[in-house]
Amino acid sequence: LALFRPAPEEVPLAITIEKARIKVPTADVAIAADLRVSGALVRPDFQGNLQLSEGAITPPLSLFSRSKMSNGMSSGQKDNQGGGGQLISANALLEQEWDFKEPLVLLGPNVEEDPNKKLKASMPNLPFIGFDNLRVQFGPGLKVQAQPIANFKTAGLITVNGPLDPNIQLRGVLQLLSGRIWLFTSNFNLDRKAPNVAVFTPSQGLIPYVDIAMETR
């Protein structure tokens, strides 16, 4: 691998990882990799395959919080007198405001904060590290936990492109195999007959489009 300036190599630098484990505050997972490194030592570019399995990823709970809200969640409600929206708590929606006729909007233009901005702020800002179609496989035996809000077992594949900074591009699908959400003082479980997927596209930023079906008693 070149030191300062990228140079073509007949045999690119290869990195192979087997039976390793990563333990950090936001993850405790087994890792395997078959990577190729190009570019230069001071500006590497990674491609190949990376697998995360047999463990748990735990996003910071601050990503799920809302300021000025008592219970950490919020919703948008249409305002008949203007383009803005009135922010009310999830409990208030259930008890007073939500008539179940329109979708309950937890993320959208009337929500007080942009969760994509908050998620980007939590990303490392290392633009000298790049990715070229790095394939990241999730599973088997991998959970995504946001205790006490959510706990899911997941599997799927995401392709990563661009620099390691808030503008990184993700593309792919994660399937939620089983799990639950604690919401509105009730326990919701995944309906296993539904597809239950999270779809990442570059146009959506770091937050996926989530399509899930759940049931409760």
C-alpha positions, 0 to 999 in steps of 0.5 A: 500500500502506498504511503502518501499518494495512491498508486496501482498495486499488482497485488492489493493489500488484503485483510482477513479477519476470522473468529474475532470479537468487538466490544465497545459501548454501542456493540458487542458482536463477532466479526469476520472480514475479507477486505481489500485496501487501496488508495494510500496509508494516509487515505485508505479505501476499503472494499470487500466483505464484513460480517457482524453476527452473534451479539448485539448492537445498542444505539445510544438512547439519545437518538430516540429522545425529543427535547421538550417532551415528557416521555421521549417521543413526539408526533406531528399534528396538522395545523389548520391555520398555517403550515406548522404543526403542534407538538404533543406527547404520545400519551396525549395523542392516545388519551385526547388527540389521536382518533385513529383515522389518520396515521400517527406521525412520529417522524416528519415535517411537523416533528420538532427535531430532525432525527437524521441530523441527530444521527449524523452528529453521532457519526465519526468524522473521518473523511480520509477513510473511504469505502467502495461498495463495502458489503456489510452482512448482519447475522446470524444471531444479531440483535439490535437493542434500544432498551427499554424501547425496542429489541429485535433480531435482525439479518440482512446486507448493506452496501457502504460507499463514500467517506466515513463521515455524516455523508456516508451512503448506505444501500440495502435491506435489513429484515427484522426476524423477531422482536418487540417494541414497548410503546404507549405502555403496551408491548408490541410484538412483530407479526412474523407473517409480514416482511418486516424490513428496514430499507436503506437508500442514499436519498434517505440519509442514515435513517431507513424506511421501515415497514413493519407489522406488529400486534399486541393485546 
